[in-house]
C-alpha cells in the first residue's frame, strides 16, 4: 500500500514537471527509455526544439506521469521526432568531450 502511494506521488510530481516543461516550450512530446535498475528516462522535446529529460523509478511510474500530463509518446527517438531537437554550442561541446580526443567540456 505504501509503495503504491509513493508511486502515485512520484508520478504526480513528474506530471507537474512535464506540464511545466510543455508550458515553457509551447508544448512537448516524449519518449520513454528503459535505463536499467535506475528506472525509465522520460525524454522531452518541446515544440520550440528545446529538450530535457526526467527519470522515473519504474516504467509504470513514467507511463502514469506521461498520461497524467497528456504527453504524446513516441515508440522511438528517431525520424521527425528526433529532428525536432535543437542543439546549441553547449550541447555540441559536451558531445565533443565524450569522443576520444575531444575537447573536455
C-alpha positions, 0 to 999 in steps of 0.5 A: 500500500505504501509503495503504491502511494509513493508511486502515485506521488512520484508520478504526480510530481513528474506530471507537474514537471512535464506540464511545466516543461510543455508550458515553457516550450509551447508544448512537448512530446516524449519518449520513454527509455528503459535505463536499467535498475535506475528506472525509465528516462522520460525524454522531452522535446518541446515544440520550440526544439528545446529538450530535457529529460526526467527519470522515473523509478519504474516504467509504470511510474513514467507511463502514469506521469506521461498520461497524467500530463497528456504527453504524446509518446513516441515508440522511438527517438528517431525520424521527425521526432528526433529532428525536432531537437535543437542543439546549441554550442553547449550541447555540441561541446559536451558531445565533443568531450565524450569522443576520444580526443575531444575537447573536455567540456 
